[in-house]
Amino acid sequence: MKLAEALKLEGESNFGKFWKGFLMKWINFYSLVCGNAMVTGQYGFRFSKAIPRDNQYELMSQAANHLASKLQNEEKINVGPVLCKDYYTRQLYSHDKLDDFTKFTVQPSMIFEIDPSWHTFDDYIAAMRTKYRTRAKRAMKKQGNIICRELDLEDITKYQDRMNSLYLYVANQASFNLFFLHNDYFIYLKKYLEDHLKVVGYFDGDIMVGFYTIIINNSNVDAHFLGYDKAVNGPAQLYLNMLYDMIRRSIDNGSKKVFMSRTALEIKSSTGAEAHDMFCYLKHTKPFYNNYLPKILDSLVPVEAWVPRSPFRDDTGPSDNE
């Protein structure tokens, strides 16, 4: 994907549009990503515990250089940026600088930890402070006659065009998209992941008005892509109800954590998810460009202002008296 297709310029000042427009024309080349661009988290590699952490990063850098060279020599693909994505603070390299990589921060990962004492969704609701318990019940009541049900492969095939349309509406609201999904994405993902992928659709009568997907990853759950109808989302609080339903299914499944990714931070924190800082490493295969990466990243990496919420009675987090 070209940078011009990834960035949105709505809301930018004239200077901001000029600067980003210039960068979008300048920065269009193949990128090499170490990690899974479709899931938040460190899914790029796994090392033996016998290999010291700093050595792991050196090996990662060497592997990236080797692959970039191989692509250029054998496939005639000139790799520009090399991105190593999604490190939590505890996983960082011991120095800010790794080879020619620049470390930068991205939006935090929102992680919901399921209390072992919660055996049902009602236990989760009961753990909330009064205001948030009332808010959750009000949201679920607003869902009204909209029903949700898990979709099998036949359903996904039947509704794939509608799912793609709903997904694209949500994706186009983001200030940055690294890619857009192929229309058949959910069909093939379900074929390969089978019961490890759950696709839940929301229906108003016979019309699909929303859906979400989760990936069962051992004892954890990864929130994946979703979509909803703009006209229905507000009145039915559809997005918030999707989050509650993810939590419900995860509790019923005996999961320990729900990784809710790095969007809609405030509303996710209102359900009990907590922010965990994440970092990435980026370099260009042509060393000259690395001198300018920090300023480029400052201009292009989106920053979302938000207020953390504390929904549980025993929370020791920031006060929330609204």
KOLSETI-713810 format. One record per residue (C-alpha): residue number from 1; residue in one letter; x, y, z. Coordinates in pm, 1 decimal. Each point is the difference from the previous one (the first is absolute). Example, Ala and Ser with C-alpha at 12.3 -4.5 7.8 and 13.67 -1.06 7.14 Angstrom:
<sites>
{site 1; "a"; {1230.0; -450.0; 780.0}}
{site 2; "s"; {137.0; 344.0; -66.0}}
</sites>
This chain:
<sites>
{site 1; "m"; {0.0; 0.0; 0.0}}
{site 2; "k"; {111.4; 353.1; -71.0}}
{site 3; "l"; {30.2; 246.7; 285.3}}
{site 4; "a"; {-254.4; 222.9; -172.6}}
{site 5; "e"; {-256.0; -278.1; 44.0}}
{site 6; "a"; {94.7; -59.2; 363.0}}
{site 7; "l"; {-21.9; 352.6; 139.7}}
{site 8; "k"; {-305.9; 220.8; 35.9}}
{site 9; "l"; {44.1; 377.9; -13.4}}
{site 10; "e"; {-342.6; 107.9; 126.5}}
{site 11; "g"; {31.0; 245.5; 287.1}}
{site 12; "e"; {357.9; 95.3; -80.7}}
{site 13; "s"; {112.2; 360.7; -27.1}}
{site 14; "n"; {106.0; 126.1; -342.9}}
{site 15; "f"; {364.2; -36.6; 99.6}}
{site 16; "g"; {-66.3; -349.6; 135.6}}
{site 17; "k"; {-166.6; -101.0; -326.0}}
{site 18; "f"; {290.1; 142.6; -200.9}}
{site 19; "w"; {264.5; -174.1; 212.6}}
{site 20; "k"; {-175.9; -336.3; 9.2}}
{site 21; "g"; {-86.6; 27.6; -367.1}}
{site 22; "f"; {367.6; 52.5; -77.3}}
{site 23; "l"; {97.8; -299.5; 210.0}}
{site 24; "m"; {-265.4; -217.9; -159.7}}
{site 25; "k"; {148.0; 64.9; -343.8}}
{site 26; "w"; {353.1; -55.4; 125.4}}
{site 27; "i"; {-51.5; -307.6; 217.1}}
{site 28; "n"; {-146.3; -263.0; -230.7}}
{site 29; "f"; {199.3; -322.0; -8.3}}
{site 30; "y"; {-9.3; -360.4; 109.2}}
{site 31; "s"; {15.9; -56.7; 374.9}}
{site 32; "l"; {117.6; -303.1; 193.7}}
{site 33; "v"; {-195.9; -68.1; 320.1}}
{site 34; "c"; {126.3; -228.4; 274.1}}
{site 35; "g"; {-323.6; -89.8; 172.9}}
{site 36; "n"; {-365.5; -55.9; -80.2}}
{site 37; "a"; {-143.8; 321.6; -141.7}}
{site 38; "m"; {-355.2; -126.2; 57.5}}
{site 39; "v"; {23.5; -64.6; 374.7}}
{site 40; "t"; {125.5; 220.9; 281.6}}
{site 41; "g"; {285.0; -168.9; 184.4}}
{site 42; "q"; {340.0; -155.3; -49.1}}
{site 43; "y"; {-62.9; -277.6; -250.2}}
{site 44; "g"; {311.7; 45.4; -212.8}}
{site 45; "f"; {236.4; -257.5; 148.2}}
{site 46; "r"; {74.2; -229.3; 291.3}}
{site 47; "f"; {340.9; -60.7; 153.1}}
{site 48; "s"; {139.9; -260.7; 232.9}}
{site 49; "k"; {30.0; 127.4; 356.9}}
{site 50; "a"; {369.4; -91.5; -22.0}}
{site 51; "i"; {60.1; 292.8; -238.8}}
{site 52; "p"; {54.2; 330.2; 189.0}}
{site 53; "r"; {-252.4; 270.6; -85.3}}
{site 54; "d"; {245.6; 241.7; -160.0}}
{site 55; "n"; {132.8; -281.8; -217.1}}
{site 56; "q"; {-354.3; -71.7; -112.2}}
{site 57; "y"; {-30.9; 351.6; -137.8}}
{site 58; "e"; {332.7; -25.3; -177.2}}
{site 59; "l"; {-112.4; -323.8; -162.9}}
{site 60; "m"; {-327.3; 162.5; -98.0}}
{site 61; "s"; {187.6; 289.6; -161.5}}
{site 62; "q"; {231.4; -236.7; -186.2}}
{site 63; "a"; {-295.8; -206.5; -124.1}}
{site 64; "a"; {-177.2; 313.7; -125.3}}
{site 65; "n"; {312.3; 113.9; -185.5}}
{site 66; "h"; {44.3; -345.4; -152.7}}
{site 67; "l"; {-361.7; -21.6; -113.6}}
{site 68; "a"; {6.0; 352.8; -147.5}}
{site 69; "s"; {314.3; -88.6; -195.2}}
{site 70; "k"; {-150.9; -329.6; -115.8}}
{site 71; "l"; {-316.6; 171.2; -121.8}}
{site 72; "q"; {202.6; 254.6; -193.9}}
{site 73; "n"; {235.0; -252.6; -161.1}}
{site 74; "e"; {-248.1; -276.8; -77.2}}
{site 75; "e"; {-336.6; 173.7; -35.1}}
{site 76; "k"; {115.5; 347.9; -106.3}}
{site 77; "i"; {-200.3; 145.8; 289.1}}
{site 78; "n"; {168.3; 302.5; 154.4}}
{site 79; "v"; {-93.3; 10.1; 367.2}}
{site 80; "g"; {-6.6; 343.7; 159.1}}
{site 81; "p"; {-122.8; 9.0; 362.3}}
{site 82; "v"; {46.6; -295.4; 233.7}}
{site 83; "l"; {-249.9; -3.4; 287.9}}
{site 84; "c"; {25.2; -221.8; 307.0}}
{site 85; "k"; {-328.7; 38.9; 179.1}}
{site 86; "d"; {-161.3; -16.1; 338.5}}
{site 87; "y"; {226.3; -24.2; 300.0}}
{site 88; "y"; {-118.1; 51.1; 354.6}}
{site 89; "t"; {229.3; 194.3; 233.0}}
{site 90; "r"; {133.4; -319.1; 160.0}}
{site 91; "q"; {99.7; -133.4; -343.7}}
{site 92; "l"; {200.4; 299.9; -119.1}}
{site 93; "y"; {359.0; -9.2; -104.3}}
{site 94; "s"; {225.3; 128.6; 279.4}}
{site 95; "h"; {104.4; 300.9; -210.3}}
{site 96; "d"; {-210.4; 249.9; -194.5}}
{site 97; "k"; {200.8; -68.7; -312.5}}
{site 98; "l"; {15.9; -339.8; -170.5}}
{site 99; "d"; {220.1; -6.1; -308.7}}
{site 100; "d"; {-154.9; 285.4; -203.0}}
{site 101; "f"; {-350.5; -50.1; 139.8}}
{site 102; "t"; {-190.7; 285.8; 159.8}}
{site 103; "k"; {-226.1; -89.4; 292.3}}
{site 104; "f"; {-338.7; 171.7; 7.7}}
{site 105; "t"; {-318.3; -36.6; 196.6}}
{site 106; "v"; {-342.4; -84.5; -138.1}}
{site 107; "q"; {-344.8; -7.2; 155.4}}
{site 108; "p"; {-11.0; -228.4; 304.6}}
{site 109; "s"; {-139.2; -349.5; -10.7}}
{site 110; "m"; {-326.5; -27.5; 193.6}}
{site 111; "i"; {1.6; -320.7; 202.9}}
{site 112; "f"; {-296.2; -127.9; 199.4}}
{site 113; "e"; {97.4; -239.6; 279.7}}
{site 114; "i"; {-270.4; -237.7; 116.9}}
{site 115; "d"; {-17.8; -33.5; 376.3}}
{site 116; "p"; {21.6; -370.7; 96.4}}
{site 117; "s"; {-300.8; 50.8; 228.9}}
{site 118; "w"; {-222.9; 87.6; -296.1}}
{site 119; "h"; {-173.8; -317.7; -108.9}}
{site 120; "t"; {-282.0; 174.1; -187.2}}
{site 121; "f"; {-62.1; 331.2; -173.1}}
{site 122; "d"; {-223.5; 97.2; 293.5}}
{site 123; "d"; {304.0; -31.1; 230.2}}
{site 124; "y"; {180.8; 251.1; -221.7}}
{site 125; "i"; {-293.9; 242.5; 5.1}}
{site 126; "a"; {-30.8; -35.5; 378.2}}
{site 127; "a"; {366.9; 101.1; 41.4}}
{site 128; "m"; {-68.5; 340.3; -158.7}}
{site 129; "r"; {-62.7; 323.7; 178.6}}
{site 130; "t"; {-362.0; 111.6; -11.6}}
{site 131; "k"; {44.3; 251.3; -282.0}}
{site 132; "y"; {165.6; -247.8; -234.2}}
{site 133; "r"; {-237.3; -280.8; 91.5}}
{site 134; "t"; {-290.0; 230.3; -86.7}}
{site 135; "r"; {171.1; 103.3; -324.1}}
{site 136; "a"; {55.4; -361.7; -103.2}}
{site 137; "k"; {-360.6; -97.8; 67.4}}
{site 138; "r"; {-125.7; 306.7; -185.1}}
{site 139; "a"; {218.3; -84.2; -302.1}}
{site 140; "m"; {-124.5; -358.2; -8.8}}
{site 141; "k"; {-359.8; 120.2; 23.6}}
{site 142; "k"; {57.6; 236.7; -294.5}}
{site 143; "q"; {99.2; -296.0; -214.8}}
{site 144; "g"; {-372.3; -68.5; -7.1}}
{site 145; "n"; {-110.3; -262.2; -251.0}}
{site 146; "i"; {341.1; -26.1; -163.6}}
{site 147; "i"; {121.1; -355.3; 49.2}}
{site 148; "c"; {353.1; -133.3; -20.4}}
{site 149; "r"; {105.3; -349.8; -98.0}}
{site 150; "e"; {317.8; -179.3; -93.0}}
{site 151; "l"; {47.6; -50.8; -372.6}}
{site 152; "d"; {128.9; -316.0; -165.2}}
{site 153; "l"; {186.7; -17.7; -329.7}}
{site 154; "e"; {-322.6; -18.1; -199.7}}
{site 155; "d"; {-131.2; 314.6; 172.4}}
{site 156; "i"; {326.2; 187.2; -57.3}}
{site 157; "t"; {-10.7; -90.0; -368.2}}
{site 158; "k"; {-361.0; 116.3; -22.0}}
{site 159; "y"; {64.1; 332.3; 171.8}}
{site 160; "q"; {355.1; 74.2; -117.7}}
{site 161; "d"; {-95.5; 301.4; -213.4}}
{site 162; "r"; {-198.5; 154.6; 283.6}}
{site 163; "m"; {280.2; -74.6; 246.6}}
{site 164; "n"; {253.2; 164.9; -228.9}}
{site 165; "s"; {-219.8; 308.7; -33.6}}
{site 166; "l"; {-42.6; 29.1; 378.2}}
{site 167; "y"; {371.7; -56.9; 56.4}}
{site 168; "l"; {97.5; 266.8; -252.4}}
{site 169; "y"; {-222.2; 258.8; 168.0}}
{site 170; "v"; {185.3; -50.5; 329.3}}
{site 171; "a"; {343.3; -23.7; -165.0}}
{site 172; "n"; {-53.7; 326.8; -184.5}}
{site 173; "q"; {-55.3; 181.8; 330.3}}
{site 174; "a"; {360.4; -66.0; 102.9}}
{site 175; "s"; {267.8; 262.5; -61.6}}
{site 176; "f"; {239.7; -269.6; -119.3}}
{site 177; "n"; {-47.3; -341.4; -163.7}}
{site 178; "l"; {296.8; -215.7; -91.0}}
{site 179; "f"; {-220.9; -204.1; -233.7}}
{site 180; "f"; {-359.1; -88.6; -84.7}}
{site 181; "l"; {-127.2; -356.3; 19.2}}
{site 182; "h"; {-78.5; -205.6; -308.6}}
{site 183; "n"; {-370.4; -68.8; -45.1}}
{site 184; "d"; {56.2; -375.0; 61.3}}
{site 185; "y"; {215.7; 50.5; 308.2}}
{site 186; "f"; {-244.6; -128.3; 261.9}}
{site 187; "i"; {-92.9; -304.2; -209.2}}
{site 188; "y"; {358.7; -118.9; -31.7}}
{site 189; "l"; {84.0; 87.2; 359.9}}
{site 190; "k"; {-292.1; -212.2; 121.0}}
{site 191; "k"; {106.8; -288.4; -225.0}}
{site 192; "y"; {351.4; -0.7; 143.3}}
{site 193; "l"; {-67.2; 87.7; 364.7}}
{site 194; "e"; {-328.3; -191.3; 26.1}}
{site 195; "d"; {-125.5; 13.9; 361.9}}
{site 196; "h"; {288.8; 226.5; 103.1}}
{site 197; "l"; {-176.9; 281.4; -187.2}}
{site 198; "k"; {-338.3; 117.5; 126.1}}
{site 199; "v"; {-208.9; 224.4; -225.0}}
{site 200; "v"; {-302.2; 154.7; 170.9}}
{site 201; "g"; {-263.3; 176.8; -206.2}}
{site 202; "y"; {-264.5; 250.6; 113.3}}
{site 203; "f"; {-335.9; -3.6; -176.2}}
{site 204; "d"; {-300.1; 229.7; -7.6}}
{site 205; "g"; {-250.3; -241.9; -145.2}}
{site 206; "d"; {169.7; -146.0; -307.1}}
{site 207; "i"; {242.3; 290.0; -42.5}}
{site 208; "m"; {354.6; -23.7; 133.8}}
{site 209; "v"; {80.1; 324.7; 180.1}}
{site 210; "g"; {333.4; -94.2; 151.9}}
{site 211; "f"; {251.8; -274.0; 72.9}}
{site 212; "y"; {319.4; -61.6; 190.6}}
{site 213; "t"; {269.0; -266.1; -8.2}}
{site 214; "i"; {220.3; -145.6; 272.4}}
{site 215; "i"; {287.5; -247.0; -16.3}}
{site 216; "i"; {34.8; -256.9; 277.9}}
{site 217; "n"; {370.1; -13.9; 83.9}}
{site 218; "n"; {41.3; -269.7; 265.4}}
{site 219; "s"; {-124.4; 157.5; 325.3}}
{site 220; "n"; {-20.2; 349.5; -152.6}}
{site 221; "v"; {-228.5; 169.8; -250.4}}
{site 222; "d"; {110.7; 242.7; -272.9}}
{site 223; "a"; {-262.4; 247.6; -116.9}}
{site 224; "h"; {19.7; 12.1; -377.6}}
{site 225; "f"; {-185.3; 201.1; -264.9}}
{site 226; "l"; {-357.3; 123.0; 27.7}}
{site 227; "g"; {-254.1; 213.0; -177.6}}
{site 228; "y"; {-333.2; 166.9; 66.3}}
{site 229; "d"; {-271.5; 206.7; -160.6}}
{site 230; "k"; {44.9; 367.7; 79.5}}
{site 231; "a"; {-375.9; 59.0; 28.4}}
{site 232; "v"; {-41.8; -282.0; 252.8}}
{site 233; "n"; {316.0; 36.9; 207.0}}
{site 234; "g"; {-100.7; 315.0; 188.4}}
{site 235; "p"; {-360.4; -80.7; 97.0}}
{site 236; "a"; {77.1; -363.7; 85.7}}
{site 237; "q"; {346.9; 65.5; 148.1}}
{site 238; "l"; {107.5; -287.0; -220.4}}
{site 239; "y"; {375.6; 39.2; 38.8}}
{site 240; "l"; {-18.4; 6.0; 379.5}}
{site 241; "n"; {-226.0; -304.5; -4.9}}
{site 242; "m"; {254.4; -179.7; -218.3}}
{site 243; "l"; {266.3; 64.4; 263.0}}
{site 244; "y"; {-225.2; -133.4; 274.5}}
{site 245; "d"; {-79.7; -307.2; -207.7}}
{site 246; "m"; {372.0; -65.6; -60.3}}
{site 247; "i"; {48.5; 9.2; 375.2}}
{site 248; "r"; {-302.5; -225.4; 57.3}}
{site 249; "r"; {125.1; -262.2; -244.8}}
{site 250; "s"; {351.9; 16.4; 140.3}}
{site 251; "i"; {-123.0; -56.1; 356.3}}
{site 252; "d"; {-219.3; -289.6; -115.2}}
{site 253; "n"; {299.5; -144.5; -186.1}}
{site 254; "g"; {218.5; 10.1; 311.6}}
{site 255; "s"; {246.8; 242.0; -159.8}}
{site 256; "k"; {243.6; 208.6; 202.9}}
{site 257; "k"; {46.4; 313.9; -212.9}}
{site 258; "v"; {-165.1; 179.9; -288.0}}
{site 259; "f"; {242.2; 196.7; -217.9}}
{site 260; "m"; {-222.7; 277.9; -134.1}}
{site 261; "s"; {259.4; 161.5; -230.4}}
{site 262; "r"; {80.7; 370.9; -11.4}}
{site 263; "t"; {-310.4; 185.3; -120.4}}
{site 264; "a"; {-288.7; 171.4; 184.7}}
{site 265; "l"; {212.5; 15.7; 314.3}}
{site 266; "e"; {-242.0; 182.9; 227.8}}
{site 267; "i"; {-307.7; -211.3; -63.1}}
{site 268; "k"; {206.4; -315.8; 45.1}}
{site 269; "s"; {136.9; 129.4; 327.9}}
{site 270; "s"; {-360.1; 57.0; 113.8}}
{site 271; "t"; {-55.8; -376.4; -28.3}}
{site 272; "g"; {305.3; -70.0; 217.1}}
{site 273; "a"; {278.8; -30.8; -256.2}}
{site 274; "e"; {330.6; 157.4; 100.7}}
{site 275; "a"; {256.1; 173.0; -220.9}}
{site 276; "h"; {342.7; -157.8; -47.0}}
{site 277; "d"; {258.2; 209.4; -183.5}}
{site 278; "m"; {134.6; -144.7; -322.0}}
{site 279; "f"; {299.1; 89.5; -213.8}}
{site 280; "c"; {130.8; -74.9; -347.1}}
{site 281; "y"; {338.7; 13.3; -169.6}}
{site 282; "l"; {38.1; 148.4; -347.1}}
{site 283; "k"; {290.2; 50.1; -237.5}}
{site 284; "h"; {56.9; 57.0; -370.3}}
{site 285; "t"; {229.1; -224.3; -201.3}}
{site 286; "k"; {166.3; 314.4; -136.6}}
{site 287; "p"; {182.8; 149.0; 304.1}}
{site 288; "f"; {-38.9; 357.4; -130.1}}
{site 289; "y"; {-373.3; -2.3; 75.2}}
{site 290; "n"; {48.6; -114.5; 359.4}}
{site 291; "n"; {117.3; 349.3; 97.1}}
{site 292; "y"; {-347.8; 131.9; -76.5}}
{site 293; "l"; {-210.1; -281.0; 147.6}}
{site 294; "p"; {-63.8; 158.8; 342.6}}
{site 295; "k"; {-151.9; 314.8; -155.4}}
{site 296; "i"; {-195.4; -199.1; -256.5}}
{site 297; "l"; {-144.2; -222.9; 271.7}}
{site 298; "d"; {-98.0; 303.2; 207.8}}
{site 299; "s"; {-199.1; 124.6; -297.3}}
{site 300; "l"; {-164.1; -325.7; -103.9}}
{site 301; "v"; {-67.0; -209.9; 310.9}}
{site 302; "p"; {-355.1; 75.4; 119.9}}
{site 303; "v"; {-53.2; 96.4; 363.7}}
{site 304; "e"; {-338.6; -40.1; 165.7}}
{site 305; "a"; {-83.2; 211.7; 305.7}}
{site 306; "w"; {-210.2; -198.7; 245.4}}
{site 307; "v"; {-91.8; -30.5; 367.3}}
{site 308; "p"; {47.1; -337.0; 174.9}}
{site 309; "r"; {-308.5; -129.0; 183.1}}
{site 310; "s"; {-25.1; -210.8; 315.4}}
{site 311; "p"; {-317.9; -210.0; -0.9}}
{site 312; "f"; {65.1; -239.9; 288.9}}
{site 313; "r"; {-74.1; 60.6; 364.9}}
{site 314; "d"; {346.8; -94.3; 122.6}}
{site 315; "d"; {183.1; 199.2; -267.2}}
{site 316; "t"; {299.3; 199.4; 118.9}}
{site 317; "g"; {25.7; 185.4; -328.0}}
{site 318; "p"; {-75.4; 369.4; -67.4}}
{site 319; "s"; {-316.3; 148.5; 141.6}}
{site 320; "d"; {-299.4; -4.6; -234.2}}
{site 321; "n"; {-282.8; 210.7; 139.5}}
{site 322; "e"; {-177.9; 105.5; -312.2}}
</sites>
